[in-house]
């Protein structure tokens, strides 16, 4: 099965899509990688979903990626004696550590690290920003705040701190347990939520020990401020626009999305654009025109993947949502302006052998109108550098490591195939031609270009380019 698009689709699983039949239908409709959200899934449910995905993978004979999304430090206030309170602009509201149900004057904030980190003048946003407080003064066990926006507040609403960097790690005890459980399963990516600093990524990398790729979700202004350092340490980036749009002014989110997408591409790291992309399809069978434009904008920008959240996890039309996103992406990539926009954003190759080889492969493939670029890759780095070039011709990533092929399912333009390693150049060329032929990318008489590293099987040694004709029997005509 080959896709007629290069951007990838990441679909979240949930109550509306947690059966084998639905997961298979989502894959056929266009999902390339599946997300399991540990904010809602138990360890048992996570393991069950992983088994179902791997069964679907075996059924269709295509590598499928699995991303486990850690919850991160979810901050919430306590409860009120009457369930909710009215608010007036200018009134005082105490946030304290007392578990007693709150009233119009006070409510519990059961996070001591927050109390210790708050400073006068800092904003505290509640209920997705509907309520805004400003800290007047604070102590280790309470903070006096003033209401600057909002009319009411109810139990257990979420807390955002756009002006405050917490001293604690973004990896909570729950996240550690979830990560340990996830690493026991054949997953490919783990996503970190609410990171603030590069050290948060380093902590997870240390625990993962290279077994999975680490994706950093950019959803706090502190992370935006250290974007380059975070991208350097992460394996992939997500523009998590939901919480990001709470902590920064909404009108700044599109610009930040473009900045993150371009910075990720320049670094050769996959970028996922997420949240509310087809939000109306949670209940409706078709999206709004604005949502279609939103998805199209991410594709035009060159994002590696676009993500569905509640649309596929709990919506009424999960398969239709994937199908619509697939159709939008295909239409954008056929648009006459798409190639010139993608080319205009191309970053210069770095002074490395891999970048020189992949840049040359793109130029040769486009100049000679070749059928495909075929990358032999063990670790995945060769094909990711080829993807960074955003060529107009298809890219086939051939890897003897099934885990590598699965992980690359997140990366723009890569059609991944699990294939035995090759022993010499003749075998490499013949394998490349036969796979390109069998996968429907090259017809007899067409040419392909192959990149690999010699000696074979050595990760990170990309140093070879080879042109070849596909013969009538689908093998190499040299």
BAVO-121543 format. One record per residue (C-alpha): x, y, z negated. Coordinates in nm, 2 decimals. Each point is the difference from the previous one (the first is absolute). Example, Ala and Ser with C-alpha at 12.3 -4.5 7.8 and 13.67 -1.06 7.14 Angstrom:
2
<atom c1="1.23" c2="-0.45" c3="-0.78"/>
<atom c1="0.14" c2="0.34" c3="0.07"/>
% end
This chain:
478
<atom c1="0.00" c2="0.00" c3="0.00"/>
<atom c1="0.15" c2="0.34" c3="0.10"/>
<atom c1="-0.13" c2="0.34" c3="-0.09"/>
<atom c1="-0.06" c2="0.27" c3="0.26"/>
<atom c1="0.14" c2="0.27" c3="-0.23"/>
<atom c1="0.32" c2="0.07" c3="-0.19"/>
<atom c1="-0.13" c2="0.16" c3="-0.32"/>
<atom c1="-0.09" c2="-0.26" c3="-0.26"/>
<atom c1="-0.32" c2="-0.04" c3="-0.21"/>
<atom c1="0.02" c2="-0.06" c3="-0.37"/>
<atom c1="-0.33" c2="-0.13" c3="-0.14"/>
<atom c1="-0.08" c2="-0.02" c3="-0.38"/>
<atom c1="-0.17" c2="-0.31" c3="-0.12"/>
<atom c1="-0.28" c2="0.01" c3="-0.26"/>
<atom c1="-0.35" c2="-0.13" c3="-0.08"/>
<atom c1="-0.12" c2="0.07" c3="0.36"/>
<atom c1="0.30" c2="-0.19" c3="0.16"/>
<atom c1="0.12" c2="-0.26" c3="-0.24"/>
<atom c1="-0.10" c2="-0.32" c3="0.19"/>
<atom c1="0.20" c2="-0.20" c3="0.26"/>
<atom c1="-0.26" c2="0.07" c3="0.27"/>
<atom c1="0.01" c2="0.38" c3="-0.05"/>
<atom c1="0.38" c2="0.02" c3="-0.03"/>
<atom c1="0.03" c2="-0.20" c3="0.33"/>
<atom c1="-0.26" c2="0.24" c3="0.16"/>
<atom c1="0.20" c2="0.30" c3="-0.13"/>
<atom c1="0.32" c2="-0.14" c3="0.16"/>
<atom c1="-0.17" c2="-0.07" c3="0.33"/>
<atom c1="-0.15" c2="0.35" c3="0.00"/>
<atom c1="0.34" c2="0.16" c3="-0.04"/>
<atom c1="0.14" c2="-0.02" c3="-0.36"/>
<atom c1="0.37" c2="-0.07" c3="0.00"/>
<atom c1="0.07" c2="0.01" c3="-0.37"/>
<atom c1="-0.22" c2="-0.04" c3="-0.31"/>
<atom c1="0.01" c2="0.20" c3="-0.32"/>
<atom c1="-0.09" c2="-0.15" c3="-0.34"/>
<atom c1="-0.08" c2="0.28" c3="-0.25"/>
<atom c1="0.11" c2="-0.10" c3="-0.36"/>
<atom c1="-0.21" c2="0.28" c3="-0.14"/>
<atom c1="-0.29" c2="-0.24" c3="0.06"/>
<atom c1="0.14" c2="-0.35" c3="0.06"/>
<atom c1="0.10" c2="-0.24" c3="-0.27"/>
<atom c1="0.30" c2="-0.23" c3="0.04"/>
<atom c1="-0.23" c2="-0.29" c3="0.08"/>
<atom c1="-0.18" c2="0.20" c3="0.27"/>
<atom c1="0.33" c2="0.13" c3="0.14"/>
<atom c1="0.13" c2="-0.36" c3="0.03"/>
<atom c1="-0.33" c2="-0.12" c3="0.17"/>
<atom c1="0.02" c2="0.29" c3="0.25"/>
<atom c1="0.36" c2="-0.08" c3="0.09"/>
<atom c1="-0.09" c2="-0.36" c3="0.06"/>
<atom c1="-0.29" c2="0.10" c3="0.23"/>
<atom c1="0.22" c2="0.24" c3="0.20"/>
<atom c1="0.26" c2="-0.26" c3="0.04"/>
<atom c1="-0.26" c2="-0.25" c3="0.12"/>
<atom c1="-0.12" c2="0.26" c3="0.26"/>
<atom c1="0.36" c2="0.05" c3="0.10"/>
<atom c1="0.04" c2="-0.37" c3="0.07"/>
<atom c1="-0.33" c2="-0.02" c3="0.18"/>
<atom c1="0.09" c2="0.28" c3="0.25"/>
<atom c1="0.37" c2="-0.07" c3="0.02"/>
<atom c1="0.10" c2="0.36" c3="-0.06"/>
<atom c1="0.21" c2="0.16" c3="-0.29"/>
<atom c1="-0.23" c2="0.20" c3="-0.23"/>
<atom c1="0.13" c2="0.24" c3="-0.26"/>
<atom c1="-0.12" c2="0.02" c3="-0.36"/>
<atom c1="0.04" c2="0.31" c3="-0.21"/>
<atom c1="-0.07" c2="0.00" c3="-0.38"/>
<atom c1="-0.08" c2="0.34" c3="-0.13"/>
<atom c1="0.09" c2="0.06" c3="-0.36"/>
<atom c1="-0.24" c2="0.22" c3="-0.20"/>
<atom c1="0.26" c2="0.23" c3="-0.16"/>
<atom c1="-0.06" c2="0.23" c3="-0.30"/>
<atom c1="-0.38" c2="0.06" c3="0.01"/>
<atom c1="-0.08" c2="0.28" c3="-0.25"/>
<atom c1="-0.35" c2="0.04" c3="-0.14"/>
<atom c1="-0.16" c2="0.20" c3="-0.28"/>
<atom c1="-0.21" c2="-0.18" c3="-0.27"/>
<atom c1="-0.37" c2="0.00" c3="-0.05"/>
<atom c1="-0.26" c2="0.26" c3="-0.12"/>
<atom c1="-0.25" c2="-0.06" c3="-0.27"/>
<atom c1="-0.28" c2="0.09" c3="0.24"/>
<atom c1="0.16" c2="-0.14" c3="0.31"/>
<atom c1="0.07" c2="0.34" c3="0.16"/>
<atom c1="0.04" c2="0.37" c3="-0.10"/>
<atom c1="-0.08" c2="0.33" c3="0.18"/>
<atom c1="0.29" c2="0.23" c3="0.07"/>
<atom c1="0.03" c2="0.38" c3="0.03"/>
<atom c1="0.28" c2="0.19" c3="0.17"/>
<atom c1="0.23" c2="0.14" c3="-0.27"/>
<atom c1="-0.10" c2="-0.24" c3="-0.28"/>
<atom c1="0.26" c2="-0.18" c3="-0.20"/>
<atom c1="0.03" c2="-0.38" c3="0.01"/>
<atom c1="0.24" c2="-0.20" c3="-0.22"/>
<atom c1="0.17" c2="-0.31" c3="0.13"/>
<atom c1="0.12" c2="-0.22" c3="-0.28"/>
<atom c1="0.09" c2="-0.35" c3="-0.11"/>
<atom c1="-0.31" c2="-0.05" c3="-0.22"/>
<atom c1="-0.20" c2="-0.30" c3="0.13"/>
<atom c1="-0.32" c2="0.13" c3="-0.15"/>
<atom c1="-0.26" c2="0.08" c3="0.28"/>
<atom c1="0.04" c2="0.36" c3="0.12"/>
<atom c1="-0.24" c2="0.30" c3="0.00"/>
<atom c1="0.00" c2="0.34" c3="0.17"/>
<atom c1="0.31" c2="0.10" c3="-0.19"/>
<atom c1="0.23" c2="-0.30" c3="0.03"/>
<atom c1="0.06" c2="-0.34" c3="0.17"/>
<atom c1="0.27" c2="-0.27" c3="-0.02"/>
<atom c1="0.29" c2="-0.01" c3="0.24"/>
<atom c1="0.15" c2="-0.34" c3="-0.10"/>
<atom c1="0.34" c2="0.06" c3="0.16"/>
<atom c1="0.27" c2="0.12" c3="-0.24"/>
<atom c1="0.26" c2="0.04" c3="0.28"/>
<atom c1="-0.24" c2="0.25" c3="0.17"/>
<atom c1="-0.04" c2="0.20" c3="-0.33"/>
<atom c1="0.38" c2="0.02" c3="-0.03"/>
<atom c1="0.05" c2="0.11" c3="0.36"/>
<atom c1="-0.27" c2="0.27" c3="0.03"/>
<atom c1="0.11" c2="0.36" c3="-0.02"/>
<atom c1="-0.20" c2="0.33" c3="-0.03"/>
<atom c1="-0.13" c2="0.11" c3="0.34"/>
<atom c1="-0.01" c2="-0.35" c3="0.14"/>
<atom c1="-0.32" c2="-0.11" c3="0.17"/>
<atom c1="-0.19" c2="-0.31" c3="-0.10"/>
<atom c1="-0.24" c2="-0.13" c3="0.27"/>
<atom c1="-0.29" c2="-0.23" c3="-0.09"/>
<atom c1="-0.25" c2="-0.20" c3="0.20"/>
<atom c1="0.19" c2="0.03" c3="0.34"/>
<atom c1="0.06" c2="0.37" c3="-0.06"/>
<atom c1="-0.37" c2="0.09" c3="-0.06"/>
<atom c1="0.10" c2="0.12" c3="-0.35"/>
<atom c1="0.32" c2="0.21" c3="-0.04"/>
<atom c1="0.16" c2="0.09" c3="-0.33"/>
<atom c1="0.30" c2="0.22" c3="-0.08"/>
<atom c1="0.22" c2="-0.08" c3="-0.31"/>
<atom c1="0.01" c2="0.29" c3="-0.25"/>
<atom c1="0.22" c2="-0.17" c3="-0.26"/>
<atom c1="0.09" c2="-0.36" c3="-0.08"/>
<atom c1="0.15" c2="-0.22" c3="-0.27"/>
<atom c1="0.10" c2="-0.37" c3="0.01"/>
<atom c1="-0.35" c2="-0.12" c3="-0.10"/>
<atom c1="-0.22" c2="0.26" c3="0.17"/>
<atom c1="-0.03" c2="0.28" c3="0.26"/>
<atom c1="-0.23" c2="0.30" c3="0.00"/>
<atom c1="-0.13" c2="0.08" c3="0.34"/>
<atom c1="-0.23" c2="0.25" c3="0.17"/>
<atom c1="-0.26" c2="-0.10" c3="0.26"/>
<atom c1="0.08" c2="0.18" c3="0.33"/>
<atom c1="-0.24" c2="-0.21" c3="0.23"/>
<atom c1="-0.28" c2="-0.25" c3="-0.04"/>
<atom c1="-0.35" c2="-0.02" c3="-0.15"/>
<atom c1="-0.01" c2="-0.33" c3="-0.17"/>
<atom c1="0.22" c2="-0.29" c3="-0.11"/>
<atom c1="-0.10" c2="-0.37" c3="-0.07"/>
<atom c1="0.17" c2="-0.31" c3="-0.15"/>
<atom c1="0.33" c2="-0.15" c3="0.12"/>
<atom c1="0.07" c2="0.24" c3="0.28"/>
<atom c1="0.34" c2="-0.01" c3="0.17"/>
<atom c1="0.28" c2="0.25" c3="-0.09"/>
<atom c1="0.24" c2="0.16" c3="0.25"/>
<atom c1="0.30" c2="0.21" c3="-0.10"/>
<atom c1="0.13" c2="0.20" c3="0.30"/>
<atom c1="0.23" c2="0.22" c3="-0.20"/>
<atom c1="0.14" c2="-0.26" c3="-0.23"/>
<atom c1="0.27" c2="-0.27" c3="0.05"/>
<atom c1="-0.05" c2="-0.28" c3="-0.25"/>
<atom c1="0.30" c2="-0.14" c3="-0.18"/>
<atom c1="-0.11" c2="-0.36" c3="0.03"/>
<atom c1="0.04" c2="-0.23" c3="0.29"/>
<atom c1="-0.26" c2="-0.04" c3="0.28"/>
<atom c1="0.01" c2="-0.37" c3="-0.07"/>
<atom c1="-0.24" c2="-0.09" c3="-0.28"/>
<atom c1="0.00" c2="-0.32" c3="-0.21"/>
<atom c1="-0.30" c2="-0.11" c3="0.21"/>
<atom c1="0.19" c2="0.07" c3="0.32"/>
<atom c1="0.29" c2="-0.21" c3="-0.12"/>
<atom c1="-0.23" c2="-0.29" c3="-0.07"/>
<atom c1="-0.17" c2="0.05" c3="0.34"/>
<atom c1="0.34" c2="0.02" c3="0.18"/>
<atom c1="0.13" c2="-0.32" c3="-0.17"/>
<atom c1="-0.32" c2="-0.18" c3="0.11"/>
<atom c1="0.02" c2="0.14" c3="0.35"/>
<atom c1="0.36" c2="-0.10" c3="0.05"/>
<atom c1="-0.09" c2="-0.36" c3="-0.06"/>
<atom c1="-0.21" c2="0.01" c3="0.31"/>
<atom c1="0.09" c2="0.02" c3="0.37"/>
<atom c1="-0.06" c2="0.38" c3="0.03"/>
<atom c1="0.19" c2="0.25" c3="0.21"/>
<atom c1="-0.04" c2="0.34" c3="-0.15"/>
<atom c1="-0.06" c2="0.16" c3="-0.34"/>
<atom c1="-0.13" c2="0.35" c3="-0.03"/>
<atom c1="0.08" c2="0.24" c3="-0.29"/>
<atom c1="-0.27" c2="0.25" c3="-0.11"/>
<atom c1="0.05" c2="0.34" c3="-0.15"/>
<atom c1="0.38" c2="0.01" c3="0.04"/>
<atom c1="0.16" c2="0.33" c3="-0.11"/>
<atom c1="0.37" c2="-0.06" c3="0.06"/>
<atom c1="0.25" c2="-0.22" c3="0.19"/>
<atom c1="0.08" c2="-0.19" c3="-0.33"/>
<atom c1="-0.36" c2="-0.15" c3="0.01"/>
<atom c1="0.09" c2="-0.17" c3="0.33"/>
<atom c1="0.34" c2="-0.12" c3="-0.13"/>
<atom c1="-0.17" c2="-0.17" c3="-0.29"/>
<atom c1="-0.23" c2="-0.20" c3="0.22"/>
<atom c1="0.28" c2="-0.09" c3="0.25"/>
<atom c1="0.20" c2="-0.14" c3="-0.29"/>
<atom c1="-0.29" c2="-0.22" c3="-0.11"/>
<atom c1="-0.09" c2="-0.11" c3="0.36"/>
<atom c1="0.36" c2="-0.09" c3="0.09"/>
<atom c1="-0.06" c2="0.02" c3="0.37"/>
<atom c1="-0.29" c2="-0.25" c3="0.00"/>
<atom c1="-0.25" c2="0.25" c3="0.13"/>
<atom c1="0.00" c2="0.35" c3="0.16"/>
<atom c1="-0.07" c2="0.29" c3="-0.23"/>
<atom c1="-0.25" c2="0.26" c3="0.12"/>
<atom c1="-0.01" c2="0.34" c3="-0.17"/>
<atom c1="-0.34" c2="0.17" c3="-0.02"/>
<atom c1="0.04" c2="0.37" c3="0.02"/>
<atom c1="-0.29" c2="0.14" c3="-0.20"/>
<atom c1="0.16" c2="0.25" c3="-0.25"/>
<atom c1="0.16" c2="0.34" c3="0.07"/>
<atom c1="0.30" c2="-0.12" c3="-0.20"/>
<atom c1="0.06" c2="-0.27" c3="0.26"/>
<atom c1="-0.04" c2="0.24" c3="0.29"/>
<atom c1="0.27" c2="0.22" c3="-0.15"/>
<atom c1="0.24" c2="-0.30" c3="0.00"/>
<atom c1="-0.12" c2="-0.15" c3="0.33"/>
<atom c1="0.33" c2="-0.05" c3="0.16"/>
<atom c1="0.15" c2="-0.18" c3="-0.30"/>
<atom c1="-0.31" c2="-0.22" c3="-0.03"/>
<atom c1="0.01" c2="-0.09" c3="0.37"/>
<atom c1="0.36" c2="-0.10" c3="-0.03"/>
<atom c1="-0.07" c2="-0.25" c3="-0.27"/>
<atom c1="-0.34" c2="-0.13" c3="0.12"/>
<atom c1="-0.06" c2="-0.25" c3="0.28"/>
<atom c1="-0.32" c2="0.17" c3="0.11"/>
<atom c1="-0.21" c2="0.31" c3="-0.09"/>
<atom c1="-0.37" c2="0.05" c3="-0.04"/>
<atom c1="-0.18" c2="0.34" c3="0.03"/>
<atom c1="-0.26" c2="-0.07" c3="-0.27"/>
<atom c1="-0.22" c2="0.30" c3="0.07"/>
<atom c1="-0.26" c2="-0.07" c3="-0.26"/>
<atom c1="0.19" c2="0.08" c3="-0.32"/>
<atom c1="0.24" c2="0.23" c3="0.20"/>
<atom c1="-0.30" c2="0.21" c3="0.09"/>
<atom c1="-0.10" c2="0.03" c3="-0.36"/>
<atom c1="0.34" c2="0.12" c3="-0.13"/>
<atom c1="0.08" c2="0.24" c3="0.28"/>
<atom c1="-0.23" c2="0.24" c3="0.19"/>
<atom c1="-0.19" c2="-0.19" c3="0.27"/>
<atom c1="0.10" c2="0.23" c3="0.28"/>
<atom c1="0.37" c2="-0.10" c3="-0.06"/>
<atom c1="-0.06" c2="-0.38" c3="0.04"/>
<atom c1="0.00" c2="0.00" c3="0.39"/>
<atom c1="0.34" c2="0.18" c3="0.01"/>
<atom c1="0.14" c2="-0.23" c3="-0.26"/>
<atom c1="-0.13" c2="-0.30" c3="0.19"/>
<atom c1="0.19" c2="0.12" c3="0.31"/>
<atom c1="0.31" c2="0.06" c3="-0.20"/>
<atom c1="0.00" c2="-0.35" c3="-0.16"/>
<atom c1="-0.08" c2="-0.17" c3="0.33"/>
<atom c1="0.29" c2="0.18" c3="0.18"/>
<atom c1="0.25" c2="-0.05" c3="-0.29"/>
<atom c1="-0.09" c2="-0.37" c3="-0.01"/>
<atom c1="0.05" c2="-0.04" c3="0.38"/>
<atom c1="0.33" c2="0.19" c3="-0.01"/>
<atom c1="0.12" c2="-0.24" c3="-0.27"/>
<atom c1="-0.13" c2="-0.31" c3="0.18"/>
<atom c1="-0.24" c2="-0.08" c3="-0.29"/>
<atom c1="-0.36" c2="-0.10" c3="0.07"/>
<atom c1="-0.27" c2="0.26" c3="-0.09"/>
<atom c1="-0.36" c2="-0.09" c3="-0.09"/>
<atom c1="-0.27" c2="0.26" c3="0.01"/>
<atom c1="-0.28" c2="-0.09" c3="-0.25"/>
<atom c1="-0.32" c2="0.10" c3="-0.17"/>
<atom c1="-0.35" c2="0.11" c3="0.13"/>
<atom c1="0.10" c2="-0.06" c3="0.36"/>
<atom c1="-0.35" c2="-0.15" c3="0.09"/>
<atom c1="-0.16" c2="0.08" c3="-0.34"/>
<atom c1="-0.36" c2="0.02" c3="0.14"/>
<atom c1="0.02" c2="-0.36" c3="0.12"/>
<atom c1="-0.02" c2="-0.12" c3="-0.36"/>
<atom c1="-0.38" c2="0.04" c3="0.07"/>
<atom c1="-0.04" c2="0.09" c3="0.36"/>
<atom c1="0.06" c2="-0.21" c3="0.31"/>
<atom c1="0.18" c2="0.28" c3="0.18"/>
<atom c1="0.25" c2="0.27" c3="-0.12"/>
<atom c1="-0.03" c2="0.37" c3="0.03"/>
<atom c1="0.17" c2="0.19" c3="0.28"/>
<atom c1="0.23" c2="0.16" c3="-0.26"/>
<atom c1="0.11" c2="-0.34" c3="-0.12"/>
<atom c1="0.08" c2="-0.11" c3="0.35"/>
<atom c1="0.21" c2="0.31" c3="0.04"/>
<atom c1="0.18" c2="-0.07" c3="-0.32"/>
<atom c1="0.10" c2="-0.35" c3="0.10"/>
<atom c1="0.10" c2="0.12" c3="0.35"/>
<atom c1="0.21" c2="0.27" c3="-0.16"/>
<atom c1="0.20" c2="-0.25" c3="-0.20"/>
<atom c1="0.05" c2="-0.21" c3="0.31"/>
<atom c1="0.11" c2="0.30" c3="0.21"/>
<atom c1="0.24" c2="0.09" c3="-0.28"/>
<atom c1="0.18" c2="-0.33" c3="0.03"/>
<atom c1="-0.10" c2="-0.17" c3="-0.33"/>
<atom c1="0.09" c2="-0.36" c3="-0.02"/>
<atom c1="-0.33" c2="-0.11" c3="-0.15"/>
<atom c1="-0.34" c2="0.14" c3="-0.09"/>
<atom c1="-0.19" c2="-0.15" c3="-0.30"/>
<atom c1="-0.35" c2="-0.08" c3="-0.09"/>
<atom c1="-0.08" c2="0.00" c3="-0.38"/>
<atom c1="-0.37" c2="-0.03" c3="-0.12"/>
<atom c1="-0.11" c2="-0.02" c3="0.37"/>
<atom c1="0.13" c2="-0.36" c3="0.02"/>
<atom c1="0.01" c2="-0.09" c3="-0.37"/>
<atom c1="-0.35" c2="0.09" c3="-0.12"/>
<atom c1="-0.18" c2="0.15" c3="0.30"/>
<atom c1="-0.30" c2="-0.13" c3="0.19"/>
<atom c1="0.19" c2="-0.03" c3="0.33"/>
<atom c1="0.35" c2="-0.12" c3="-0.07"/>
<atom c1="0.06" c2="-0.17" c3="0.34"/>
<atom c1="-0.16" c2="0.28" c3="0.19"/>
<atom c1="0.23" c2="0.25" c3="-0.18"/>
<atom c1="0.31" c2="-0.19" c3="0.12"/>
<atom c1="-0.15" c2="-0.03" c3="0.35"/>
<atom c1="-0.07" c2="0.38" c3="0.01"/>
<atom c1="0.35" c2="0.08" c3="-0.12"/>
<atom c1="0.15" c2="-0.23" c3="0.26"/>
<atom c1="-0.20" c2="0.16" c3="0.28"/>
<atom c1="0.11" c2="0.35" c3="-0.11"/>
<atom c1="0.36" c2="-0.10" c3="-0.01"/>
<atom c1="-0.01" c2="-0.16" c3="0.34"/>
<atom c1="-0.17" c2="0.31" c3="0.15"/>
<atom c1="0.26" c2="0.23" c3="-0.14"/>
<atom c1="0.29" c2="-0.20" c3="0.12"/>
<atom c1="-0.15" c2="0.00" c3="0.35"/>
<atom c1="-0.04" c2="0.38" c3="-0.01"/>
<atom c1="0.22" c2="0.20" c3="0.25"/>
<atom c1="0.13" c2="0.22" c3="-0.28"/>
<atom c1="0.10" c2="-0.28" c3="-0.23"/>
<atom c1="0.35" c2="-0.09" c3="0.15"/>
<atom c1="0.11" c2="0.37" c3="0.02"/>
<atom c1="-0.11" c2="0.06" c3="-0.37"/>
<atom c1="0.19" c2="-0.31" c3="-0.12"/>
<atom c1="0.31" c2="0.09" c3="0.21"/>
<atom c1="0.00" c2="0.35" c3="-0.14"/>
<atom c1="0.03" c2="-0.13" c3="-0.35"/>
<atom c1="0.29" c2="-0.24" c3="0.07"/>
<atom c1="0.29" c2="0.03" c3="-0.24"/>
<atom c1="0.36" c2="-0.02" c3="0.12"/>
<atom c1="0.16" c2="-0.34" c3="-0.05"/>
<atom c1="0.24" c2="-0.03" c3="-0.29"/>
<atom c1="0.37" c2="-0.07" c3="0.06"/>
<atom c1="-0.04" c2="-0.37" c3="-0.04"/>
<atom c1="0.04" c2="-0.29" c3="0.24"/>
<atom c1="-0.36" c2="-0.11" c3="-0.06"/>
<atom c1="-0.14" c2="0.34" c3="0.08"/>
<atom c1="0.22" c2="0.03" c3="0.31"/>
<atom c1="-0.12" c2="-0.34" c3="0.13"/>
<atom c1="-0.37" c2="0.06" c3="-0.07"/>
<atom c1="0.01" c2="0.35" c3="0.15"/>
<atom c1="0.17" c2="-0.14" c3="0.31"/>
<atom c1="-0.25" c2="-0.28" c3="0.02"/>
<atom c1="-0.29" c2="0.24" c3="0.00"/>
<atom c1="0.15" c2="0.22" c3="0.26"/>
<atom c1="0.09" c2="-0.29" c3="0.23"/>
<atom c1="-0.35" c2="-0.16" c3="-0.05"/>
<atom c1="-0.18" c2="0.32" c3="0.09"/>
<atom c1="0.23" c2="0.09" c3="0.29"/>
<atom c1="-0.03" c2="-0.34" c3="0.16"/>
<atom c1="-0.37" c2="-0.05" c3="-0.10"/>
<atom c1="0.09" c2="-0.33" c3="-0.17"/>
<atom c1="-0.27" c2="-0.23" c3="-0.14"/>
<atom c1="0.12" c2="-0.01" c3="-0.36"/>
<atom c1="0.28" c2="0.05" c3="-0.25"/>
<atom c1="0.08" c2="-0.32" c3="-0.19"/>
<atom c1="0.17" c2="0.03" c3="-0.33"/>
<atom c1="0.16" c2="-0.29" c3="-0.18"/>
<atom c1="0.00" c2="0.08" c3="-0.36"/>
<atom c1="0.06" c2="-0.18" c3="-0.33"/>
<atom c1="-0.05" c2="0.27" c3="-0.26"/>
<atom c1="-0.23" c2="0.22" c3="0.22"/>
<atom c1="0.23" c2="0.30" c3="0.02"/>
<atom c1="0.07" c2="-0.03" c3="0.37"/>
<atom c1="-0.37" c2="0.00" c3="0.10"/>
<atom c1="-0.08" c2="0.28" c3="-0.25"/>
<atom c1="0.27" c2="0.22" c3="0.17"/>
<atom c1="-0.16" c2="-0.09" c3="0.34"/>
<atom c1="-0.34" c2="0.10" c3="-0.13"/>
<atom c1="0.15" c2="0.34" c3="-0.12"/>
<atom c1="0.07" c2="0.08" c3="0.37"/>
<atom c1="-0.38" c2="-0.04" c3="0.08"/>
<atom c1="0.06" c2="-0.14" c3="0.35"/>
<atom c1="-0.28" c2="-0.01" c3="0.25"/>
<atom c1="0.07" c2="-0.37" c3="0.07"/>
<atom c1="-0.10" c2="-0.28" c3="-0.24"/>
<atom c1="0.24" c2="-0.12" c3="-0.27"/>
<atom c1="0.02" c2="-0.37" c3="-0.08"/>
<atom c1="0.17" c2="-0.08" c3="-0.34"/>
<atom c1="0.13" c2="-0.36" c3="-0.01"/>
<atom c1="0.11" c2="-0.12" c3="-0.34"/>
<atom c1="0.09" c2="-0.34" c3="-0.14"/>
<atom c1="-0.12" c2="0.13" c3="-0.34"/>
<atom c1="-0.38" c2="-0.02" c3="-0.04"/>
<atom c1="0.01" c2="0.25" c3="-0.29"/>
<atom c1="0.17" c2="0.25" c3="0.23"/>
<atom c1="-0.26" c2="-0.04" c3="0.27"/>
<atom c1="-0.28" c2="0.05" c3="-0.26"/>
<atom c1="0.16" c2="0.31" c3="-0.14"/>
<atom c1="0.05" c2="0.15" c3="0.34"/>
<atom c1="-0.38" c2="-0.02" c3="0.06"/>
<atom c1="-0.02" c2="0.35" c3="-0.16"/>
<atom c1="0.24" c2="0.16" c3="0.25"/>
<atom c1="-0.11" c2="0.20" c3="0.31"/>
<atom c1="0.01" c2="-0.18" c3="0.33"/>
<atom c1="0.15" c2="-0.33" c3="-0.11"/>
<atom c1="-0.15" c2="-0.33" c3="0.12"/>
<atom c1="0.15" c2="-0.25" c3="-0.23"/>
<atom c1="0.08" c2="-0.36" c3="0.08"/>
<atom c1="0.16" c2="-0.26" c3="-0.22"/>
<atom c1="0.27" c2="-0.17" c3="0.21"/>
<atom c1="0.30" c2="-0.23" c3="-0.07"/>
<atom c1="0.33" c2="0.17" c3="-0.01"/>
<atom c1="0.21" c2="-0.01" c3="0.32"/>
<atom c1="0.36" c2="-0.12" c3="0.03"/>
<atom c1="0.14" c2="0.18" c3="0.30"/>
<atom c1="-0.08" c2="0.27" c3="0.25"/>
<atom c1="-0.15" c2="-0.23" c3="0.27"/>
<atom c1="-0.24" c2="-0.15" c3="-0.26"/>
<atom c1="-0.09" c2="0.35" c3="-0.12"/>
<atom c1="-0.09" c2="0.13" c3="0.35"/>
<atom c1="-0.20" c2="-0.32" c3="0.08"/>
<atom c1="-0.19" c2="0.02" c3="-0.33"/>
<atom c1="-0.07" c2="0.37" c3="0.05"/>
<atom c1="-0.14" c2="-0.06" c3="0.35"/>
<atom c1="-0.21" c2="-0.30" c3="-0.10"/>
<atom c1="-0.15" c2="0.18" c3="-0.30"/>
<atom c1="-0.08" c2="0.31" c3="0.20"/>
<atom c1="-0.16" c2="-0.21" c3="0.26"/>
<atom c1="-0.20" c2="-0.23" c3="-0.24"/>
<atom c1="-0.12" c2="0.30" c3="-0.21"/>
<atom c1="-0.13" c2="0.18" c3="0.31"/>
<atom c1="0.24" c2="0.28" c3="0.02"/>
<atom c1="0.20" c2="-0.09" c3="0.31"/>
<atom c1="-0.09" c2="-0.16" c3="0.33"/>
<atom c1="0.23" c2="-0.20" c3="0.23"/>
<atom c1="0.23" c2="0.24" c3="0.18"/>
<atom c1="-0.02" c2="0.27" c3="-0.26"/>
<atom c1="0.30" c2="0.11" c3="-0.21"/>
<atom c1="0.05" c2="0.03" c3="-0.37"/>
<atom c1="0.28" c2="0.13" c3="-0.22"/>
<atom c1="0.13" c2="-0.18" c3="-0.30"/>
<atom c1="0.18" c2="0.13" c3="-0.31"/>
<atom c1="0.18" c2="-0.22" c3="-0.25"/>
<atom c1="0.30" c2="-0.03" c3="-0.22"/>
<atom c1="0.31" c2="-0.21" c3="0.07"/>
<atom c1="0.10" c2="-0.22" c3="-0.18"/>
<atom c1="-0.36" c2="-0.12" c3="-0.01"/>
<atom c1="-0.18" c2="-0.03" c3="-0.34"/>
<atom c1="0.20" c2="0.29" c3="-0.15"/>
<atom c1="-0.24" c2="0.26" c3="-0.14"/>
<atom c1="0.07" c2="0.36" c3="0.09"/>
<atom c1="0.24" c2="-0.08" c3="0.29"/>
<atom c1="-0.20" c2="0.13" c3="0.30"/>
<atom c1="0.26" c2="0.05" c3="0.27"/>
<atom c1="-0.13" c2="-0.16" c3="0.32"/>
<atom c1="-0.23" c2="0.10" c3="0.29"/>
<atom c1="-0.10" c2="-0.24" c3="0.28"/>
<atom c1="-0.23" c2="0.04" c3="0.30"/>
<atom c1="-0.17" c2="-0.30" c3="0.14"/>
<atom c1="-0.26" c2="-0.11" c3="0.26"/>
<atom c1="-0.29" c2="-0.22" c3="-0.09"/>
<atom c1="0.00" c2="-0.30" c3="0.23"/>
<atom c1="-0.31" c2="-0.17" c3="0.15"/>
<atom c1="0.00" c2="-0.26" c3="-0.27"/>
<atom c1="0.01" c2="0.27" c3="-0.27"/>
<atom c1="0.37" c2="-0.05" c3="-0.09"/>
<atom c1="0.30" c2="0.21" c3="0.08"/>
<atom c1="0.09" c2="0.07" c3="0.36"/>
<atom c1="0.30" c2="0.19" c3="-0.12"/>
% end
